[in-house]
Amino acid sequence: MTPEEHKLRQEMVETCRAMDARGINQGTAGNLSLRYGAGFLITPSSMPYDIMQAEDIVEMGWDGTYVGRRPSSEWRFHRDILKTRTDMNVVLHCHSLYATSVACHHRTIPAFHYMVGVMGGTTLRCARYATYGTQGLSDAAIEALEGRKACLLGQHGQIALGKTLDAALWMAIEVETLARMYQQALVLGEPPVLPDDEMERVIAQMTRMSYGLGPEEEGTNDVARKRD
Ligand code: 13P
């Protein structure tokens, strides 16, 4: 293993532990993959994150062959998403409490709040239910992720994508926060939805400002000018 690969594996372990620390994962639910070499790196199946080491991360090829430990049972959707979504490098899956409870009702989250736009469209879709670890679940996830950076999985959990490990973690936390806000808003009745033309403006604004991509990303800001 090259020092570069070891470093990436270590970063994956740290991202997994951050999922636990941020309260979006529990037990051995959840998994993480990162595009690398002639395929991708993926977390092993059924291993608690606090004991997982860089060496436990599994190397997989696009044909589903692997080196090392038994890969996550969800390797199919990780592979298929990384293969189809060439704009993304990381797939993060977890059973975060609020996102999963909304997904248990098969609800797609509408644009009740402008931050739904950060996932790439006017809704945060919920994929139809399919048995975990199957090609059916992978197919359902690919459909729900069309033009989106995240989706819910019916009666299962959520998937968040990113160009980087940090971006995918950020997205998963956003999904969880929105799901929590949505459930809280529902206490007062179904909240109104922002119209499509407003969501178009929101998404254009987010794209222009590189919103949510971290401070290092370039973006123009309409109101503030950097001093010379
Ligand atoms: P693995 O431990 O096999 O990754 O499975 C956890 C899970 O969340 C299945 O959806």
Boltz pocket constraint, residues with backbone or C-beta under 6 A from the ligand:
constraints:
  - pocket:
      binder: B
      contacts: [[A, 28], [A, 29], [A, 30], [A, 31], [A, 43], [A, 44], [A, 45], [A, 46], [A, 47], [A, 71], [A, 72], [A, 73], [A, 74], [A, 93], [A, 132], [A, 133]]
      max_distance: 6.0
